[in-house]
Amino acid sequence: MIHAEKGDITKISKVQAIVNAANESLLGGGGVDGAIHHAAGPGLLEECRKLNGCRMGEAKITSAYNLPCDYIIHTVGPRWHGGHRGEEELLANCYHNSLQLAVQHGIRTIAFPSISTGAFGYPVKEAARVAIQEVNEFLIDNKGSLDEIYWILFDNNSWKIYAEEIERVTGK
């Protein structure tokens, strides 16, 4: 049910939705956000302009345009400031609110990137711990609401950390 794979989230075709680690404007940026906007095409930017941004920890949904899935769920993760400014709660909210939005739209398969670990500087090991714990709790509290959840990681180190954390939390 919960998996970690190495790959490019813009090329994942086995899920109904991917999650974009966006910035508050939702108008594109670097890293995963830039790659998703580039791959989706100009229709995504046009739709995002109408959403009036997104606050940290919240999530919004759009069509996927040229991507091989149906939806993009955009969430804004926290910038890392040493872990003393509510970063953990905000990151957990990103996952919870993204999953809540998925369930509300009948989405049963979803792929996440490692939210906030790029330009926002969140340490991967801590981010993986928060992510897997929050998703696992969501699945326990919302039994049967989702079928498959993936983390699609771009580099070997992140993939290894997420895979180890999934095994630690789920025993699988």
Secondary structure, 3 states (H helix, E strand, C coil): CEEEEECCHHHCCCCCEEEEEECCCCCCCCHHHHHHHHHHCHHHHHHHHCCCCCCECCEEEEECCCCCCCEEEEEECCCCCCCCCCHHHHHHHHHHHHHHHHHHCCCCEEEECCCCCCCCCCCHHHHHHHHHHHHHHHHHHCCCCCCEEEEEECCHHHHHHHHHHHHHHHCC
